[in-house]
Amino acid sequence: MPSSLPASVPSDLRVEPVDGVLHEVERALQTSLDRGTLVRKRRSLGARTDRDTWVRIERRPLDKIDSQGWNGTECAALLEGVAKPQWHRGVAWRQSGHPVMWRADETDLLPGAPIGSSVLAADPALGDAWWQAFNASLDALAAQRTRRVATPDTVTITQAGVAEVISRFVTGVDVTVTRWLPAHADLNWANVTGPEFCLFDWEDWGLAPQGLDAASLWGNSLAVPALAERVRRERHHDVESRDGRLMTLFVCAKILAPDAHPADPRLEPARHMAARVADDLQRDY
């Protein structure tokens, strides 16, 4: 499919012209996109169609597309027992003259609005039914079989990568992951709905160390201590496992990155948890 985008491709879809790619998607999927519902993120777009479905459009550099491809949303259609939008169809193409590819996936509309931005600053007051559906979906996901490997932040997760990230907290300890289970790999409050639970944006799912999803949602809840504690309590069998503790350090390392904003309310609780978990691992080794 030819591209109608300008020759120079900026790096942020929130600010660059996107009419060309929207027309490409409409032609390919034979639908019309409601521009009034357009959601623009750094590397993805989304809009409602004239057949009451949703289309998510993503641009990804070729060096972020490995041998397994990047059809995660399509592959997630086979998952059973997980609350997610039904996938209908998709299309992908390489942008002429540029080392990037585009992909559009059409799914059912969400049953509710996303709970918030990726990191919450206030308690969403979720009911027990939401947490029950949340647990049921994560348990069902972990029981699936797949050859896909998770790509959190579009980077394939590996044993070597995990060891490198958490080496700032622990040394001289065996940090080998023992259980690799299917994970969403981008579990945050912008990718779940309420009051009815639904988990969406499946482009990066695949095998990951046990506890990655639980640790990720915990890390995105740290500005609301009671919510962060609720996540850990609900997923205690994940976060309290040895691999779950490694994933807690993995998430803490990302929060405590050198470029972290000094006013981020998650910094202090992340430091505290990282020190505690590191001590536990050192003591148990």
C-alpha positions as CSV (number, residue, x, y, z in Angstrom):
1,M,0.0,0.0,0.0
2,P,1.6,3.3,-0.9
3,S,2.0,6.0,1.7
4,S,0.6,9.5,1.4
5,L,2.6,10.9,4.3
6,P,5.3,13.5,3.7
7,A,8.8,12.4,3.0
8,S,10.1,13.4,6.4
9,V,8.6,11.3,9.3
10,P,8.6,13.1,12.6
11,S,8.7,11.0,15.8
12,D,5.5,12.0,17.5
13,L,2.1,11.3,16.2
14,R,0.6,13.8,18.7
15,V,1.9,16.7,16.7
16,E,2.5,15.7,13.1
17,P,0.0,15.6,10.3
18,V,-1.9,12.3,10.2
19,D,-4.6,12.8,7.5
20,G,-2.7,10.8,5.0
21,V,-2.4,7.6,7.1
22,L,-6.1,7.9,8.2
23,H,-7.1,7.9,4.6
24,E,-4.9,4.9,3.9
25,V,-6.6,3.0,6.8
26,E,-10.1,3.9,5.6
27,R,-9.3,2.6,2.1
28,A,-7.7,-0.6,3.4
29,L,-10.5,-1.4,5.9
30,Q,-13.3,0.0,3.8
31,T,-14.7,2.1,6.6
32,S,-14.8,5.8,7.7
33,L,-13.1,7.0,10.8
34,D,-14.8,9.6,13.0
35,R,-12.2,12.3,13.3
36,G,-14.1,13.7,16.4
37,T,-13.1,10.6,18.3
38,L,-9.5,10.6,17.3
39,V,-7.0,9.7,20.0
40,R,-3.4,10.7,19.4
41,K,-0.5,9.2,21.2
42,R,3.2,9.4,20.6
43,R,3.4,6.3,18.4
44,S,-0.3,5.3,17.9
45,L,-3.7,6.7,16.8
46,G,-7.2,5.5,17.5
47,A,-10.7,6.3,16.2
48,R,-14.2,5.1,16.0
49,T,-15.5,3.7,12.7
50,D,-18.8,4.1,11.0
51,R,-19.6,0.5,11.8
52,D,-19.3,1.1,15.6
53,T,-15.9,-0.5,16.0
54,W,-12.5,0.9,17.0
55,V,-9.3,1.1,14.9
56,R,-5.9,1.4,16.5
57,I,-3.1,2.5,14.2
58,E,0.6,2.2,15.2
59,R,3.8,3.2,13.6
60,R,6.9,1.2,14.5
61,P,10.5,1.4,13.3
62,L,11.8,-1.7,11.5
63,D,14.4,-2.3,14.1
64,K,11.6,-2.7,16.7
65,I,10.0,-5.5,14.6
66,D,11.7,-8.9,15.2
67,S,11.2,-12.3,13.7
68,Q,7.9,-12.9,15.5
69,G,6.3,-9.9,13.8
70,W,4.2,-7.3,15.5
71,N,0.6,-8.7,15.1
72,G,0.1,-9.0,18.8
73,T,-3.5,-7.7,18.8
74,E,-4.4,-10.3,16.1
75,C,-2.7,-13.1,17.9
76,A,-4.5,-12.1,21.2
77,A,-7.8,-13.0,19.4
78,L,-7.0,-16.6,20.3
79,L,-6.7,-16.0,24.0
80,E,-9.5,-17.7,26.0
81,G,-11.0,-16.4,29.3
82,V,-9.5,-13.0,29.0
83,A,-11.7,-9.9,29.0
84,K,-10.6,-8.0,25.9
85,P,-12.2,-6.4,22.8
86,Q,-12.9,-8.8,20.0
87,W,-10.5,-8.5,17.0
88,H,-12.1,-8.3,13.5
89,R,-9.4,-7.5,11.0
90,G,-6.0,-5.8,10.4
91,V,-3.7,-4.4,7.8
92,A,0.0,-3.6,7.8
93,W,2.3,-1.9,5.3
94,R,5.8,-0.5,5.0
95,Q,6.1,3.2,4.5
96,S,7.8,3.8,1.2
97,G,11.2,5.4,1.5
98,H,11.4,5.1,5.3
99,P,12.5,2.4,7.8
100,V,9.1,2.2,9.4
101,M,5.9,0.1,9.2
102,W,2.3,0.9,10.0
103,R,-0.4,-1.4,11.3
104,A,-4.1,-0.9,11.9
105,D,-6.3,-3.3,13.9
106,E,-10.1,-3.1,14.1
107,T,-11.7,-4.3,17.2
108,D,-15.0,-4.0,19.2
109,L,-15.5,-0.8,21.1
110,L,-14.5,-0.9,24.7
111,P,-17.3,-1.6,27.3
112,G,-16.3,1.6,29.2
113,A,-13.8,4.4,29.3
114,P,-10.1,3.8,30.2
115,I,-9.7,4.2,34.0
116,G,-7.1,7.0,33.6
117,S,-3.7,7.8,32.3
118,S,-1.0,5.2,32.6
119,V,-0.1,6.4,36.1
120,L,-3.0,7.3,38.5
121,A,-2.9,10.2,40.9
122,A,-6.3,9.4,42.6
123,D,-8.0,6.2,43.7
124,P,-10.5,5.0,41.0
125,A,-12.6,3.3,43.7
126,L,-13.0,0.0,41.9
127,G,-15.5,-2.5,43.1
128,D,-14.9,-6.1,44.1
129,A,-16.4,-7.2,40.8
130,W,-13.7,-5.3,38.9
131,W,-10.9,-7.0,40.9
132,Q,-12.5,-10.4,40.4
133,A,-12.6,-9.9,36.6
134,F,-9.1,-8.5,36.7
135,N,-7.8,-11.6,38.6
136,A,-9.7,-14.0,36.4
137,S,-8.3,-12.5,33.2
138,L,-4.7,-12.5,34.4
139,D,-5.0,-16.0,35.7
140,A,-6.5,-17.1,32.3
141,L,-3.8,-15.3,30.4
142,A,-1.0,-17.0,32.4
143,A,-2.5,-20.4,31.6
144,Q,-2.3,-19.9,27.8
145,R,0.3,-21.4,25.5
146,T,2.3,-19.2,23.1
147,R,5.6,-18.9,21.4
148,R,5.4,-15.1,21.4
149,V,7.9,-13.2,23.6
150,A,6.7,-10.0,25.3
151,T,8.1,-6.7,24.1
152,P,7.5,-4.2,26.9
153,D,8.2,-0.7,25.6
154,T,8.8,-2.4,22.2
155,V,11.9,-4.1,23.5
156,T,12.0,-7.9,23.6
157,I,12.3,-9.0,27.2
158,T,15.2,-11.4,27.8
159,Q,17.0,-13.0,30.8
160,A,20.1,-11.0,30.0
161,G,18.1,-7.8,29.8
162,V,16.4,-8.4,33.1
163,A,19.8,-9.1,34.8
164,E,21.3,-5.9,33.4
165,V,18.4,-3.7,34.5
166,I,18.2,-5.0,38.1
167,S,22.0,-5.2,38.6
168,R,21.8,-1.7,40.1
169,F,20.0,-3.2,43.1
170,V,21.5,-6.7,43.6
171,T,24.9,-8.2,42.9
172,G,26.3,-11.6,43.5
173,V,22.8,-13.1,43.4
174,D,21.5,-15.6,40.9
175,V,18.7,-13.6,39.1
176,T,17.8,-16.4,36.6
177,V,14.1,-16.3,35.8
178,T,12.5,-19.7,36.5
179,R,8.9,-19.2,35.1
180,W,8.1,-17.5,31.8
181,L,4.3,-17.0,31.4
182,P,2.1,-15.2,29.0
183,A,1.8,-11.5,30.0
184,H,0.1,-8.4,28.6
185,A,3.4,-6.6,29.0
186,D,1.9,-3.1,29.1
187,L,-0.5,-3.3,32.0
188,N,-1.2,0.3,33.1
189,W,-4.3,2.3,34.0
190,A,-4.7,3.6,30.5
191,N,-5.1,0.1,29.1
192,V,-7.9,-1.1,31.3
193,T,-11.6,0.0,31.5
194,G,-14.1,0.6,34.3
195,P,-16.5,0.1,35.8
196,E,-16.5,-3.1,33.7
197,F,-13.0,-4.6,33.4
198,C,-11.5,-5.0,30.0
199,L,-7.9,-5.2,29.0
200,F,-6.8,-3.7,25.6
201,D,-3.8,-2.7,23.5
202,W,-2.3,-6.2,23.1
203,E,0.5,-5.4,20.6
204,D,3.3,-6.3,23.1
205,W,2.0,-9.4,24.8
206,G,3.9,-12.7,25.0
207,L,6.0,-14.7,27.4
208,A,7.6,-12.8,30.3
209,P,8.8,-13.6,33.8
210,Q,6.0,-14.3,36.2
211,G,4.8,-11.2,37.9
212,L,5.6,-8.6,35.2
213,D,2.0,-7.5,34.8
214,A,1.3,-7.3,38.5
215,A,4.5,-5.4,39.1
216,S,3.8,-3.0,36.3
217,L,0.4,-2.1,37.5
218,W,1.7,-1.8,41.1
219,G,4.4,0.6,39.8
220,N,1.8,2.7,38.0
221,S,-0.3,2.9,41.3
222,L,2.5,4.1,43.6
223,A,1.1,7.6,43.7
224,V,-1.9,6.1,45.5
225,P,-0.5,3.9,48.2
226,A,-3.7,2.1,49.1
227,L,-4.2,1.2,45.4
228,A,-0.7,0.0,45.0
229,E,-1.1,-2.2,48.1
230,R,-4.4,-3.5,46.7
231,V,-2.7,-4.5,43.5
232,R,0.0,-6.4,45.4
233,R,-2.6,-8.0,47.6
234,E,-4.7,-9.2,44.7
235,R,-1.7,-10.6,42.8
236,H,0.3,-11.7,45.9
237,H,1.1,-15.1,44.3
238,D,2.8,-13.3,41.5
239,V,4.6,-10.5,43.2
240,E,5.7,-12.6,46.2
241,S,7.2,-15.3,44.0
242,R,11.0,-15.1,43.4
243,D,10.4,-14.1,39.7
244,G,7.8,-11.6,40.9
245,R,10.4,-10.0,43.2
246,L,12.8,-9.8,40.2
247,M,10.0,-8.1,38.2
248,T,9.4,-5.7,41.1
249,L,13.0,-4.6,40.9
250,F,12.7,-4.4,37.1
251,V,9.8,-2.0,37.4
252,C,11.5,0.0,40.2
253,A,14.5,0.4,37.9
254,K,12.4,2.0,35.2
255,I,10.7,4.4,37.7
256,L,14.0,5.3,39.1
257,A,15.6,5.9,35.7
258,P,18.2,8.8,35.5
259,D,15.8,10.9,33.6
260,A,12.9,10.5,36.1
261,H,11.2,13.7,37.0
262,P,12.3,14.7,40.6
263,A,8.6,15.5,41.5
264,D,7.4,12.0,40.5
265,P,5.5,10.8,43.7
266,R,6.4,7.2,42.8
267,L,10.2,7.7,43.4
268,E,10.3,7.4,47.2
269,P,8.0,4.3,47.5
270,A,9.9,2.7,44.6
271,R,13.3,3.3,46.3
272,H,11.9,1.8,49.5
273,M,10.5,-1.3,47.8
274,A,13.6,-1.8,45.8
275,A,15.8,-1.8,48.9
276,R,13.4,-4.1,50.7
277,V,13.2,-6.6,47.9
278,A,17.0,-6.5,47.2
279,D,17.6,-7.2,50.9
280,D,15.2,-10.2,50.8
281,L,16.9,-11.6,47.7
282,Q,20.4,-11.2,49.2
283,R,19.3,-12.8,52.4
284,D,17.6,-15.8,50.7
285,Y,20.6,-16.4,48.4
